């Protein structure tokens, strides 16, 4: 579309450069900006142009333009508003969606900009009207309709205006009454209370009494009697009469082509995308909605002509109040595309910055700042898990209709042919929170997938739905999953009976991982507390220059580093070698200098990619209310959503594209509650926004009152609201009368305990920011480590099982003889724990070392037993041979009764005759009290009250660390 200066109204210069609302009123047929203090105030005799600019996560700006027509506006002003809307779109580069809004029939999207409602005032500017003058307060009666946004309309102050189906607000000088028709829904009543609050704040300066009147309530109630007194006393209400507020039945869409200001019908049996010519404008008449489609090669005059034709079409339908929506080729709305029988997923349309660039150049010559007209760089945010990762983890493998609890050493090993259930318990705001989920392998059997989801749902039900539930497929794991497990090894094949039966029936070779066979692993992750080893096909084409790999064939172990990998990536691969092949020396291979033996194991050289596998970016979220009945799912999008839109009686879907949440209110019935996961799967299948949703995207079922932080981060969240009692109406009425959300009396949270060596205190910002530091081998991780990773790393202190090419380990263990297998003893509580917990919240001194580097394998070496060396050659037998409890009682002194005492010379790390079969992470506990005080200058009790980093610094100074 050609752009010239005469096409640009000076009032639109610089518009749409930043996110937010901009409003112009039509005065003398020209747009005049109004002050922000007047936003939301509309006059019935005026026409307005409203621009909504939204900053997307991609860096682009999305524009929606609405022109609002008051019921008393003149035809000429309405036409001027329509034309100016087209001009504003041209100034923004011709990409905006344009909406015609008629007073009383506004779109929900438009009303969402002015929540809770708009109440137009009588009067107008430059149209023969004068704004209504302030006079003595006059009682007014409004009818309110809508569950998600409220359409407010003033009706005659008479008993005949009332009915049983709607909600009415009576605004008097001293009190506001809300009358709830007996047939109105709880959600409608709750939304109408927001209108009451708006009237109270806007017209009574927040100083006004409020009363709720129930239809059919006895006159004995004083407030009910007061309400009916305004209408001359109580009398039966008339039935609601049919009027033009009732929507007409939609008819079959009709397509018209606009040429030379004439709209001619297009003869077709079914609507297809191919019918639309990029050089023309079209009108799609759907009855309640009229769309104007404008090809990208059409001129501004042609678009204005199509707009006028649509207005004429709408004005000819006396009984209907259709909405007019204008869309540009390449930027069609979902509603428009859904009218066509076949709309391709992608259209070959040249969508460039050319038109917007020309406008920007013209405005720049006039000295206007045009930075907002061009696409900005996408915001790059570090992906955060938004969940406390110091909790307690349990994992089960599904076998038929049963689940088998895995030991801590096996929790991080998943097979692609199996399904798993996990339960993660972590400290919440004032109670323990739960995340229960399923991990579904790519090659798992369908029956076991259903069984896994069913068993997980029963776990949620067993704790009275006070947990969130996740459904996760292999290859689509979210950051929360990786952060909880911290270390994941995904292996080929499966162990379940159903998987083995399936491959036997299909006569498929069993590819279940064998420690003695050939296997190739791709290593990925961000650090020791988030790393994964994924078994891939052992062929050269599986390599990628951006990753490190482990290749083994029995005793031969290779590590391969792509040319684009970093030192951190290479450290991760060495850590993973210790877990997968701990007793063998690896042969490092750099891309481009590989040995022949390496290529022989992969079957020869082949081409392989060099681009990093990019995680699907987080897109702008959408909120939907949903109704699921008889297998059919209907959804309604809620625009500009907030926590207040989540009604406790309903189920909502929160669509983030890469993952979705199904939010279930406390008042939802049990049958609908148990169908929440099915609702999420149906939503992915139907793909309402036509955004190519993956059928295997993660689904979270979130129950009200137990919302996890990775859900609440999308809202300005108040936990007290979701924990209130009563239905939506009762809750909002309580807030309205109290002036704020009431605080609930909650039991004081018990002292935190340790789960498998993880600190239970929620890390603050300083701790979270230190995660990058903790990746260094010179530092230990500030936050806790998973029991599974601790068990996998338990062989680090054994020189016969240690890969000598690995950096010194940061994970410590208790030797098998120092704990009882499967004891699962939690650290006892004492004042020492409280003292240490408070000290942990303080950062270490600037420039100080949080912890020294862990010991080298040769520093402390218990004598190896030749009889057990053969058993240590496999990672599975190594993990099953012991149960680990890391850092048991690490925050307080242990009772010395029954502990053996050894001399200092046998306990220090440089000892020539070291003591074996002790916990090497706590050598100091085996010193006598006298020798301890001599070496440390304090008692054991005082020592264990120090922060861990101070303890380790002292131990390092006397060679006990």
N, C-alpha and C positions, 0 to 999 in steps of 0.2 A: 504494500500500500504506500503510495507516494505521500510524503509529509511536507507541508509548506507552513510558513509562519502564519498565514491567514487561517490555517486550520486550528491554531492553538489559542485558546482564550488565555489572556494574561493572568486570570485568577487561578489557573491550573498550573502555572509555572512552579516547578519545584515540588509538585504534589507526588505522593507515593514514594518518597525516598527513605522513609523509616517506618517501622512497624507501628500500627495504631490506627485511630480513626481520624478522618478529616471530613467536615461537613460544610456544604455551601447551601444557602437559600437562594431561590430564584427571585430576584428583584428587578423589575423592568426588563424581564426576559434575559437577564445576565446573572451568572453565579456570583454570590458575595459570601466570603467565608464568615462563619459565625464563631464567636469565642467559645473556648472549650467549656467554660462555665455554663453554657447554654446547651451542651450536648445532651440529648435525650428529651429536650423540650420541643415539641412540635405543635404547630398551630393548624387548625383545620382548614384555614383559607390559603395555606401556602404549599409550595412544592420545594423539595429538597433533593440534593445530590449528596450521597454518602459514600465515601471511599474507605474500605477496610484493607489495610496492608498487613500482610502476615510474613514474617521472616521464617523461612523454612530451614531445616537442618542442613539441607544441601547448599545453603548460601544464597539461594534465589529468593526473590520477593514475589509473593502471590498477591494479586489484586482482585477484589470483589467490589463492584460498583452497584449501588442501589439508588434508584430515584423514587422518592416517597411522595405520594400525591394525597393531600388532605381532601376530605369529602366535599369541601366547599371551594377547592381551588378552581381557577378558570381553565378552560380547555386550552387556551393559548399558553398559559404558564406550564401546564402539564406537557404540552408539546415541546416547549423550550427545555424542560428538564430532560426529556427523552433525548433530544438532539445533543444537549451538552454532555450527557452521559457518553454518547458515541465519541464526542470530541475528547473527553477526558481519557477514554480508552486509547485513542490515537496518541495522546501525549505520553501514555505509559508504554507505548510500543505495540499496541494492538493485541494484548493477551488476556485482558481482564474478562471475567464473566459478569454480565450485567443483568440486573433484576429490576422488574417493575413492581413496586410495592404500593398497594392501595389501602388507605386507612380502614382498619377493621379486618383486613384479609392479608396481613403481612406474612412473609415466610418465617419459619422458625429460625432460620439462619439470621435474618435481619433482627428479629426480636432478641436474639441471644447477645447482640452487641449492647443492649440496654437493659440487662437484667436488673430487677425482676420484671419490669414492664415499662410500657410507655402509656401515658394518659394525655392525649392531645387536648390542647386548650382552645377554646373558641377564639376566633380572631384571625387576622392575617396582615400581610404587608403588601402594599402596592397592588392590591386586588380589590379595593373598595371596602375592605374590612378594617376595623380597628381592634387592637388587642383588648380583651375584656378587662375592664377596670376593676380594681380591688374594691370590694364592697363587703357588707355584713356577711359573716360566714353562712353559707347556704348548704343544707344537707344534700348529699348526692348519693345515688345508688348506682353501683357498678356490678356487671355480671362478669365472672372470671371463668375462662375455659382453658384447659390444657394441662397435661401431666408433666411436661418437660419445660416448656415456656408458656407464659400465660398471656392469652389474648384478653385484654381488658376493654370493656365497652360500657359507656355510661348509658343507662336506660331510664325511662320516666320513673320518678319517685312515686310509685303506686304499688298497691298489693298485687295488681294484675300482672306486674313485671316478674313477680316471683314464681318459681316452679320447683318441682321435686328433683329435677335432673341436674341443675346447675348450682354454682356457688355464687353468693352475692355478698358484696361488701357495702355496708351502709356507713357513710362517713358523716358524723355529726360534729358539732362544735366541741363537745366534751368527751365523746366516746366513739370508738370505731367498733362496729359489729360485723362479724362474719357469719352469714347464714349458710349452713351446709344442707343442701338438698338431700333428701333421704336416698336418692339413687346415685349420688355423686361418689367418686372413689376416694379412698384415703389419700392417694397421691395427689389428686386434684385439690383436695382440702389443704394438704401441706403446702403446695405451691401457692395457693391463694393467700396463705398466711404471709408469704413474702411480699405480696401486694399490700397487705395490711401494714407491714413494717415500713414499706416505702411511703405510704400515705402518712403514717405517723411521723416519720422523719422529715418528709418534704412539706407537709402542710400544718403540722402541729409542733414542730421543733422537738420532736421526740417526747413531748409531755402530753400524753393522752392515754386514757384507759382503753383496754381492749377486752372484748367479750366474744366468745364463740357460742353460737346458737345452733342447736340441732333441730332439724326438721322433725316435727312430731313430738317435741319435748313438752312436757306439761307446763301449764301457765304458772304452776306453783313456784317455779324457779324465778327469782326476782329479775335477773338479766333478760330472761325470755319475755317476761311481762313488759319490761322496759322497751325491748325491741318492737314487740307488736303494738305498743302504744303509739309508735310513730306512724303506724298504718291504721289507726283508729280502732285497734283491738284485733284479737285473733279471729280468723275465719279460714275455712278450707281453701286450699290453693287450687287454681285451675290447672288443667293438664297443659303441657307445653304444646303450643301450636306450631305447625310446620311453617317455616319461613325461609328467607333466602340464606340464612346461616347454614342450612342443611346442604352439604355438598351434593352436587348432582352426580349421577353415575357417569363415569368416564366412557367416552366412545372410542372407536377405533381411530388410531392416529391417521391424519391426512397430511400428505406432503405437498407443498405448493412452492413453485419456483417464482422468484420475484425478478421481473425484467421490465424496464421502462415504467417503474412504479405500478406495475400490474402483477398481482399474484395469481398465477395459473396453476391448476392442479396437475400433479405428476401421476400419470397412470401407472400403477404397479400393484402386483398381487401381494408382495411382502417388502418390507423396508430393508434395504441393504446399503452398506456403506458406499458401494460403487455408484449409487444414484446421485451422490453429491459431487458437484463440479467445483473445483477450487477457484474458478473464475466467476462464480455466481453466488447469490444469496438465496436462502430457502426459509420457508416458514413451516414448522411442524406443529399442527394443531392437534393437541391431545385432550381438548375439552377444558379440564381444570388448569392445564399448563399449556402455554404456547411458546414454542422455542423459535428463535431466529438464529439460523446457522449462516455464518459469513465466511466465505472462502478467503484464503490468505491473499489471493491476488485481486481481490475486489477493492475498489476505491472508497474513499471516505464518503463521497456522495451516494454511492450505491448502498452503503451500509445505512446511511440516514434514510434513504428511500425504503429499505426493507423494514427499518424500525417504524416508520410512519404507517406502512402497510399492516404491520402487526397491531398497531394501536387501533387502526380502523376496524380490523377484524374483531378485536376484543370489544370495542364500543358497540358493535352491531349485535352482540349477545346480551340482551337486556337482563336476563335472570342470573347469568353467571358472572363471577368476578375472577376471571382467570389471571394467573400470574404469567408475566412475560419474562422469559429468560433468554438472553442473547449470548451466544457462545461463538468463539473463534475457532476456525479449523486448527486441529492439533491440540486444542485445550478444551475439548468438550467435557461436560460434566458426566458423572456416572449415570445420573437420571436420564440424560439425553441419549447416551450410548445404549442404555438398557431398552430403549424403544425399538431398536433395530434387531432383526432376527439374527443377523450375523455381523458382528463388529470385530474386525481383526484386532489382535492384541497390540500390534504395532502398525503404525501408518507411516509410509515413506513421505513425510512432509518436511520440507526444508525449514527448520526452525532455528533461526540464527538470531544474533543480537543486532542485525542490520537495522531493522526499523527503529528499535529502541536507541541504537547508536546515533542514528540521524537526528532523532529528537534531542538527544543529549548534546549533540554538537551544536544544534541551533540554540538551545538554551544556554550553553556554555559561553557562546559569543555575546550573550546578553548579561553575562556576569552571574548567572545562577549556578549554585552548587548542584551538580548533577551526579554526585557519587552514588546516590541511591537508585538511580535509573539503571545502572549496569549491575550484572550479577557479581556478588561478592564471593570471596573464597569461603568454602564450607567451614563451619566451626569444627575444629579438631579437638575432641575431648578424650582424655584418657579413659578407657573403659573401666568402670568400677563395678564390683560385685554387689554393692549396697546390701550386704548381709554380714553379720558378725561370724567370722570364720573360726571361732574358738570353741565351738560347741562339741557335742557328742554325736558320733556317727555309728549307725548300725546298717548293715547291708545283708540282704538275703538273695539267693539265687532261686529262681522259680523252676520247679520241676513238676510238670503236670499241674495239679490243683494244689500243690503244697509249696511252701517256701522253706529254704534251707539257710539257716543263719551262717554267715561266713565269719571266720576268725579275722582278727585285725590284720593279719599278714596277707589275707586274700581279698580284703575289701577293695583294693585298687586294681585288681585283675578282672577284666571283663572279656567275655568271649562273644564274638559277633553272632553266633548262633543261639545265644541264650538271652533271657530277660532277667532283669534284676529289680529289686525293690530296695529303696533306702529310706531311712528315717533319720532326720537330722534335728537335734534338739539344741537350741541356742538361746542365749539370754536376750529377752526382749526388753521393752520399755519398763515394765513392772512385773513381768512374769516370764516363764519359759515359753518360747515359741517353737513351733514344729513345722518342718517341711518334709512331707512324705511324697515320694515320687517313684516313678518307674523309668528304667533305662531299657530301651528296646533295641536289640541288636539288628543289624541290617538283614541278617540271614535267619532270624528266629522264626519259629513256627507260629502261624496265626492263632492257633488255639492257646498257646502260651502267652501271647501278647494280651489276649482277652483275659486270661487268668491273672496276669500280672496287674492289669488295671483294676480288676475286681478285688484282688487281695489288698491292693493299696487303698482302695476306697473303703474297705472294711476296717483298715487300720485307722483311717480318718474318722470313720463313724464311731469307732471304739473310744475315741477321746472326745466324743460329742461335737464333732466338726470344728474343734478349736485348733485346726491346723490348715496349712495350705497344701495343695496337692499338685504335683507336676507330672506331666507326661513328656518324656524326652526320648528322641530317637538318636541312634548312633549317627554321628556326622552333623547333628544340629544342636550340640550341647551348648547351653548358654554359659556366660561367664560365671554365674552363680554356682553352677554345677562343678565347674573346674576348681573354683575357689574353695568349695566345701571339701572336695576330695583331695585337692592339692597335688596329688600324683595319680595318674591314670595310665594303665597299660592295657591296650585293646588288642586282643589276640584273635586269630582266625579260628573258625570252627566253633564247637560247642560241647558242653558236658551233659546237657539234659537228655533224658531218655527220648523225648519227642524229637529232638534234633537228630539224634542218631538213627531213630526209626525212619525219619523223613528221608535222609540221604541214602539209607539202605533201600527204601522202596523206589527211589528215583535212580538208583544205581549211580550215584554221584560219588566221586572219590572223597574220602574224609580228609579235609585240610586242617584239622585241628592242630594247633601249634604243638610242635615237638622241640624240646630243648636240644635234641641231638641232630635235628635236621637243618635245612637251609631256611633262614628267615630274615626278612628285611624290615626294619622299623624306621619310620620317620619321626623325628623328635621335634616337638614344638612346645611353646609356652613362653612365659615372661620371666620366670625365675624358679628357684627351688620350691616355692610354695604354689606354683602353677605350672606344671610341666606334664606333658603327655608323650607316650610312645605308642604309635599306631602301626600295627603290622600291615604292610602293603605287599602287593605282588613282588616277588623277588626277581624282577627284571629291570634292566637299565632304564626303561621308560618311566619307571616309578620315581626316579631321582628328580630333584629340583634344586637348582643352584641357590635357592634362598633358604635351604634347610640343611640340617645335619642328619646323618643316618647311622644306624647300627646294622651291620650285616654279619651273621654268624652261620657257621656250618660245623656243628659239634665243637671241637676245640679251637677252631679258627674264628677269630673275632676281628672285624674291621670297623673302624669309625670313619665316616666320609663327611667332609665339610665342603659345602658348596662355596663357590667364589663370592657369593653375596652374604655369607653368614658373618656374624660378629663374634667377639670373644665370649660374650654372654651365651650365645647359641652353642658354642663349642664347650663351654663349661657344663651346660645342661646335658649334652650327649655323654660326657664323661660320668656325670652323676647317674645317668640311666644305665650305662654299662655296668656300674656297680650293682644295679638292681636286677638286670637281665642276665648278665654273665659275670658274677662277682669274683670268680676264682680264676679268671683268665686274663692274660695281658692282651690288650687290643693293639691292632696295627693301624695307626692313623693314616688316612688317605686324604689328600687335598685334591680338589677338582682340577683335572688337567695333568696330574702326576700319579695316577692310579697304577697299581701293579697288575700284571697279567692275571694273577690268581684272583684278584678282586673281580675283574671282568668275567673270568671263567665262571665264578659262582653265580653271576647274574645272567649267564647265557650269552655273553658277548655285548659289545657296545651298541647302543641305540640312541636316537635323539630323545631328549627330555626337556621339559619346560624350564624356564628361568624366571618366571613371574611368581611372586608370593601369592599364596591362596588368601584372598582378601575376605575378611569376615564381613558378612552382610551388614551394611550400616543401619543404625537405628533411624527409623523414619518418623515423621510427625504422627503422633498417636491420634486415634479416633475412638470416641465412646459411643456405644449403641445400647439402647434398651432392647430387650428381646422377649418374644413370646413364642414358646415352644409347645406345640400341641399336635398330637397324632403324627409325630415324625416331621412336622412342618415347622420351619423356623422363619419367623418374621422379625425384622429388626428396624429400628428407627434411630437415625444418627442424632446425637445431641451435640450441638455446636457450643464452642467456648465453655466447655464443661468445667465444673468444680466439684469438690467433695459433696456439696449440698445436692447435686443431681443424683447421687446414689441413694435411692429409696430402699428402705429396709424390706419392703414387700416384694421387691423385684430382683431379677437377674440381669446383669449388665455385662457386655463384652467390651473389653478394652484392647483395641487392635494397635499393636506397635509394628506390624508387618513381619518382623523377624521372629516375634513371639506374641502370643495373645493371652489375656487374662480373662477369666470368667468370674465375676464378682457376684457372690450370693448373699443376699440380705438375711438377717436373722429371722424375719417373719415369713420367709419362703417355706412352703410346705415340704414335707419330707420327700414326696415323690419327685417334685421338681428339683430338689436339692441333689438327689442321687443321680439326676440326669445331667448335671452340670458339665461333666467331661464330654458326654455325647453332644451337648449343645456346642461346645468348643470345636469338636471335630466337624460338626455340621456347618459351622461358620467357615471353617477353612475350606470345606468342600464347595460351598456356594460362592465364596469370594465376592461378596456384595459390592465391594469397591473396584472390582475388576483390576486388582493390583498384583496378579500372579502370586497369590499366597501359596506357600508350600503346604502340601497336605501333611507333612511331617514336622512342621514348625512346632516349637515347644508350646505346650498349653499349661497354664497355671489356673487352678481352681482356688479362688481366694474367698474365704469366709469372713463375713463382717465381724469385726472385733478382733480378728487374728491376722490383719493385713501385714504382710512382710514389708520391710523398708524398700525393697526393690520395686514394689508397687506404689507405695505412698509417695515416693519421690516425684511422681508425676503431678502431684496435687500440693496445694497448701494445706497440709493435713493437720487435723485436730483429733487426736485419739479419743478425747472425751466424747465427741459426737458419735462415733461408731460404737461406743460402750454404753450409750444411754438406753434406758428401758422404754418400752412402749412402741407404738407405730410411728410412722413419719409425721403424722399430724400432731400427735401428742408430744413428740419430741420438740417440734418447731414451736408449738404453743408454749411449752415450758421455757424455751430460749427467749421467745418474744416477751413473755411476762417477767422473766428474770433479768432481761437485758444482756445476758451472756449465756454461754454454755455452762451448765452447773458442773462443778467438780465432784466426782464420785469419791466416796471414802473407800480407799483401797488398802488392803493389808500391806504392811511394810515388807518389802522384798527381802527374802532371806539372803544370808551371806553367800556370795558366789562360791561354787565348788569347781574343782578341776576335773575336766573330762579327758582322760587319756593323755595328760600332759599339756593340754591346751589351756592357756590362761582364759578365764571366764570373764575378765573385764573387757568392756567394749572399748576398742582402741579409739583414742581421740585423734584430732587432725594431725597432731605432731607425730603420732605413731603411724598413722596411715601414710604420711608423707615420707616416713623412713623406710618404706617397703623397698624403694629402689636401692637404698644403701644396703639393705639386708641381703641383696643378691650377691654381694661381694663375698668371696670365701674368707675374708678377714673378719666378717661379722656374722653373728647369728641372727636369725629372724627375730624381730621383736614380738610378733604375734605367735600364737601356738602352732604346733605342727600336727598333722593328722596322725592318729594311731597307725593307720595303714602305712603311711610313709615311714614312720619310725620303725615299724616291723620290717619293712622292705630294706631299710638301711641298717638293720641290726648287725650286719656282718662287717661294717666298716672298720671295727677295731681289730679284726682278725687278719693278720698279714697273709695267711694262706688263702683267704677268701677275698682279699682286697685287690682291686685293679690298681696296679702301681702307677698308671698314667693319670689317675684321678686326683683332682685337687683335694687337700685335706678336708675330711667331712665335717659338716657342721652339726650333724645329728648324732646324739649320744644314746647309749642304751644301758639297760641293766642286764647283766649276764643271767642266763637261765637259772643258775643256782640261787640267785638273790631274790627271786620271786616265785610264787606258786602259779603254775599255768592256770589260765582262765580265772584268776582270782578277782580281777576287775575291782580292785580296791581303790576307792577314791581317797584323795588326800584329806586327812582330818582337819577340822577347823580349829583355829586358836587365834589369840591376839597377834601372833606372828604373821598370820596370813593377812590380817587387816593392815598391819604396818607395812608389809611388803607390797600389798596392792596399792596403797597410797603412794609408795615410793616409785612404783612402776609408772604412774601417771606423769611423773616429772621427767623431762628429757635429761640425758646425761650431759655433763659439762661440755661446753663448746670445744670442739676439736678433740675431745676425749674419745677413747676407744670403748665402745659398748661392750665388746667381748674380744678377747684375743683369738687368734687363729687356733683352730682345733689341733689336737696332736697329730703328728704324722704316724703312720702305721708302725714305724720302727721304734717310736718312743716308748710305747707300752705294749707289750705283746705277751699275753698269757700263753703258756706252753701249749702247743697244738697237740691234739691227740690223733695219731695216724689213723686210728680206727674210724674216726669220724670224718676224715677228709673226703672220702668218696661220697659221703652223703651230702657234703656241701657243694658238690659240683652242679647241682640243679637249683634254680631259683625257687621252685615250688617246695622242695624238701627243706630248703633253708628257711622258708617262711613258715612252714608247718611245724618246725622243730621246736619253736619256743613261742611263748606269748609275752608280748612286750608291754611294759608299763613305763612310759618315759617320764622322768622327772617326778616320780612319786615322792610326795612330801618335800618337793623342792623348795617350798616357801617357808618351812619351819623346821626346827631341829627335830631329829628323830630320837626316839627313846633308845638309849644306849644299852639297855638291859639285854644281855644275851649276845651282843656284838663282840666279836674277837678284837683284841688290841694288837696292833703291829707297830714296830719302831718306825720312826720317820724315814730312816735310810732305806727301808724296804718298800715305802709307799711313794717316794718321789719319782718323777717321770724319768729321771736319769739313772735310776737304780740299776745296779748290775745283777741283782737278784730279786726281781720284782715279785710281789705277792700276786698270786693268781686267784681266780674265782671270787673276785670282789667287784663291787660296783665302782668302776674306774672313774665315774663322773663325780664321786663323792669320797675321794680318798681321805679327806680330813676327818670323816666320821670314825675312822679306824685308829685315830691317834688317841692316846690317853688324855685325860683332862689336863694333866700337868704339862705334858708335851705340847698340847694344843695351845694352852695359854702362853707357853714359852715362845712358840713360833709366831702366833698371830697377835699376841699382846692383848688378848681379850678372851672371855669365856665363849663356849660354843653357843650359849643362848644369845649373847650379844652379837655374835657373828651372823647368826641366822636371821637377825632383825635387819641386817643391812640389805640394800638392793642387790639383785643378782649380779649386776655389772661390777659392783664394788667387791662382792665376794670373789668373783673370778679374777679380779685384778690382784687381790691379796694372795689368792692361791697361786697365780702365775709367778708372783714375786718370790715365793718359797718353793717353786718347782713342784707344785701339786696340781698344776693345770697346764 
